[in-house]
Amino acid sequence: MSDPTTDGAGRTEDEIRSLVRALILELAPNAEAYRDGSTNLVDELEYHSLALLEMAFALEDEFELEAIDEETARTITTVRHVEDHVVNALLAVVD
């Protein structure tokens, strides 16, 4: 039986969040603006539509995620939102 606190690659939630954050900042046009999880992707990190798509593709490749639907994508506006989306896609997170 698999451990619900790790993903298929054995990464913990903290490790996943750290990897997601590193990828976001690596691709961010203005990574220096990062403060914390509430940092806005567009207004602060200066992601534009093409950069957002590049980030989404990179996350899909890194974590073997399904493509995100447009409705869900519109609700993801901060670094924490991206982290939460990836974690929820990979782990059976129980509130």
CYANA upper distance limits for C-alpha pairs under 8 A (distance plus 0.5 A):
  3 ASP  CA      7 ASP  CA      8.41
  4 PRO  CA     91 LEU  CA      6.76
  4 PRO  CA     92 ALA  CA      6.36
  4 PRO  CA     93 VAL  CA      8.22
  5 THR  CA     12 THR  CA      6.54
  5 THR  CA     13 GLU  CA      7.29
  5 THR  CA     91 LEU  CA      7.11
  5 THR  CA     92 ALA  CA      8.09
  5 THR  CA     93 VAL  CA      8.39
  6 THR  CA     10 GLY  CA      5.60
  6 THR  CA     11 ARG  CA      5.57
  6 THR  CA     12 THR  CA      5.05
  6 THR  CA     13 GLU  CA      7.08
  6 THR  CA     91 LEU  CA      7.07
  7 ASP  CA     11 ARG  CA      5.93
  7 ASP  CA     12 THR  CA      7.26
  7 ASP  CA     90 LEU  CA      6.12
  7 ASP  CA     91 LEU  CA      6.29
  8 GLY  CA     90 LEU  CA      8.26
 11 ARG  CA     15 GLU  CA      6.27
 11 ARG  CA     16 ILE  CA      6.76
 12 THR  CA     16 ILE  CA      6.68
 13 GLU  CA     17 ARG  CA      6.61
 13 GLU  CA     87 VAL  CA      6.99
 13 GLU  CA     91 LEU  CA      8.36
 14 ASP  CA     18 SER  CA      6.60
 15 GLU  CA     19 LEU  CA      6.67
 16 ILE  CA     20 VAL  CA      6.62
 16 ILE  CA     83 GLU  CA      8.22
 16 ILE  CA     86 VAL  CA      8.32
 16 ILE  CA     87 VAL  CA      7.28
 17 ARG  CA     21 ARG  CA      6.57
 17 ARG  CA     83 GLU  CA      5.85
 17 ARG  CA     84 ASP  CA      8.41
 17 ARG  CA     87 VAL  CA      7.71
 18 SER  CA     22 ALA  CA      6.61
 19 LEU  CA     23 LEU  CA      6.70
 20 VAL  CA     24 ILE  CA      6.66
 20 VAL  CA     59 LEU  CA      7.85
 20 VAL  CA     82 VAL  CA      8.02
 20 VAL  CA     83 GLU  CA      6.50
 20 VAL  CA     86 VAL  CA      8.26
 21 ARG  CA     25 LEU  CA      6.65
 21 ARG  CA     79 VAL  CA      7.38
 21 ARG  CA     83 GLU  CA      7.60
 22 ALA  CA     26 GLU  CA      6.47
 23 LEU  CA     27 LEU  CA      6.81
 23 LEU  CA     55 MET  CA      8.15
 23 LEU  CA     58 ALA  CA      8.40
 23 LEU  CA     59 LEU  CA      8.23
 24 ILE  CA     28 ALA  CA      6.41
 24 ILE  CA     55 MET  CA      7.20
 24 ILE  CA     79 VAL  CA      8.01
 25 LEU  CA     31 ALA  CA      5.68
 25 LEU  CA     34 TYR  CA      8.29
 26 GLU  CA     31 ALA  CA      7.77
 27 LEU  CA     31 ALA  CA      8.43
 27 LEU  CA     51 ALA  CA      7.94
 27 LEU  CA     55 MET  CA      7.25
 28 ALA  CA     45 LEU  CA      6.30
 28 ALA  CA     46 GLU  CA      7.49
 28 ALA  CA     47 TYR  CA      6.72
 28 ALA  CA     51 ALA  CA      8.11
 29 PRO  CA     45 LEU  CA      6.70
 29 PRO  CA     46 GLU  CA      6.20
 29 PRO  CA     47 TYR  CA      6.64
 30 ASN  CA     44 GLU  CA      7.78
 30 ASN  CA     45 LEU  CA      5.19
 30 ASN  CA     46 GLU  CA      6.28
 30 ASN  CA     47 TYR  CA      8.42
 31 ALA  CA     45 LEU  CA      6.22
 32 GLU  CA     45 LEU  CA      8.22
 33 ALA  CA     39 THR  CA      8.32
 33 ALA  CA     44 GLU  CA      6.36
 33 ALA  CA     45 LEU  CA      6.33
 34 TYR  CA     39 THR  CA      6.39
 34 TYR  CA     44 GLU  CA      7.89
 34 TYR  CA     45 LEU  CA      7.23
 35 ARG  CA     39 THR  CA      6.49
 36 ASP  CA     79 VAL  CA      8.21
 37 GLY  CA     78 THR  CA      7.17
 37 GLY  CA     79 VAL  CA      5.48
 37 GLY  CA     80 ARG  CA      4.92
 37 GLY  CA     81 HIS  CA      8.44
 38 SER  CA     78 THR  CA      6.00
 38 SER  CA     79 VAL  CA      6.68
 38 SER  CA     80 ARG  CA      6.56
 39 THR  CA     44 GLU  CA      6.96
 39 THR  CA     45 LEU  CA      7.92
 39 THR  CA     78 THR  CA      5.94
 39 THR  CA     79 VAL  CA      6.39
 39 THR  CA     80 ARG  CA      8.38
 40 ASN  CA     44 GLU  CA      5.75
 40 ASN  CA     45 LEU  CA      6.96
 40 ASN  CA     77 THR  CA      6.28
 40 ASN  CA     78 THR  CA      4.85
 40 ASN  CA     79 VAL  CA      7.10
 41 LEU  CA     45 LEU  CA      5.46
 41 LEU  CA     46 GLU  CA      6.78
 41 LEU  CA     47 TYR  CA      6.18
 41 LEU  CA     77 THR  CA      6.26
 41 LEU  CA     78 THR  CA      5.80
 41 LEU  CA     79 VAL  CA      7.02
 42 VAL  CA     46 GLU  CA      5.08
 42 VAL  CA     47 TYR  CA      5.12
 42 VAL  CA     48 HIS  CA      6.92
 42 VAL  CA     77 THR  CA      7.83
 43 ASP  CA     47 TYR  CA      8.16
 47 TYR  CA     51 ALA  CA      6.06
 47 TYR  CA     52 LEU  CA      6.49
 48 HIS  CA     52 LEU  CA      6.59
 49 SER  CA     53 LEU  CA      6.79
 50 LEU  CA     54 GLU  CA      6.74
 51 ALA  CA     55 MET  CA      6.64
 52 LEU  CA     56 ALA  CA      6.64
 53 LEU  CA     57 PHE  CA      6.65
 54 GLU  CA     58 ALA  CA      6.62
 55 MET  CA     59 LEU  CA      6.65
 56 ALA  CA     60 GLU  CA      6.61
 56 ALA  CA     68 ILE  CA      8.46
 57 PHE  CA     61 ASP  CA      6.62
 58 ALA  CA     62 GLU  CA      6.51
 59 LEU  CA     63 PHE  CA      6.40
 59 LEU  CA     64 GLU  CA      8.16
 59 LEU  CA     65 LEU  CA      7.75
 60 GLU  CA     64 GLU  CA      5.62
 60 GLU  CA     65 LEU  CA      4.95
 60 GLU  CA     66 GLU  CA      7.03
 60 GLU  CA     67 ALA  CA      7.26
 61 ASP  CA     65 LEU  CA      7.43
 63 PHE  CA     86 VAL  CA      8.37
 63 PHE  CA     90 LEU  CA      8.49
 65 LEU  CA     86 VAL  CA      8.38
 65 LEU  CA     89 ALA  CA      7.71
 68 ILE  CA     72 THR  CA      7.21
 68 ILE  CA     73 ALA  CA      6.89
 69 ASP  CA     73 ALA  CA      6.67
 70 GLU  CA     74 ARG  CA      6.77
 71 GLU  CA     75 THR  CA      7.56
 72 THR  CA     76 ILE  CA      7.37
 75 THR  CA     81 HIS  CA      8.45
 76 ILE  CA     81 HIS  CA      5.66
 76 ILE  CA     82 VAL  CA      6.66
 77 THR  CA     81 HIS  CA      6.86
 77 THR  CA     82 VAL  CA      8.20
 78 THR  CA     82 VAL  CA      7.08
 79 VAL  CA     83 GLU  CA      6.81
 80 ARG  CA     84 ASP  CA      6.46
 81 HIS  CA     85 HIS  CA      6.59
 82 VAL  CA     86 VAL  CA      6.81
 83 GLU  CA     87 VAL  CA      6.60
 84 ASP  CA     88 ASN  CA      6.40
 85 HIS  CA     89 ALA  CA      6.61
 86 VAL  CA     90 LEU  CA      6.70
 87 VAL  CA     91 LEU  CA      6.22
 87 VAL  CA     93 VAL  CA      8.25
 88 ASN  CA     92 ALA  CA      7.19
 88 ASN  CA     93 VAL  CA      6.56
